[in-house]
Amino acid sequence: MNLIRAVAPIPRPAFYGLGIQWVPQGARPGFPSMHAAGTFAVAFSLWSLPSRLPMYAALVVAAVVAWSRVYLGLHFPSDIAAAVMLGALVSIMVERGLSRPVGRAATGVSVAARRRARLRKAGLA
């Protein structure tokens, strides 16, 4: 996320004298909101649970966190929108890159064995 801030150093609302400054802010950029990105990533990662209720509850918490960042004058709404997308992307990358290989390794089925089974099913082997 710091890479994004280095590439797009968009200042916080306080830099422009906007909003009520409830919390003192440093000079560092605020795009995207790290708080919102983290809470949305956690919420989206609960998608794979059998029940959707924990994910919906976590999304409500994430939305409250995101709203608080704008209300406190720490972020623009665009910072929050980018954070939601970043949280979703991180969640997908972790699920696809970490959860699936770990789950497959736990079942003891090798990648080569799965590939052979797919080829046999397709009639190519």
Order of alpha helices (4+ residues) and beta strands (2+ residues): alpha-alpha-alpha-alpha-alpha-alpha
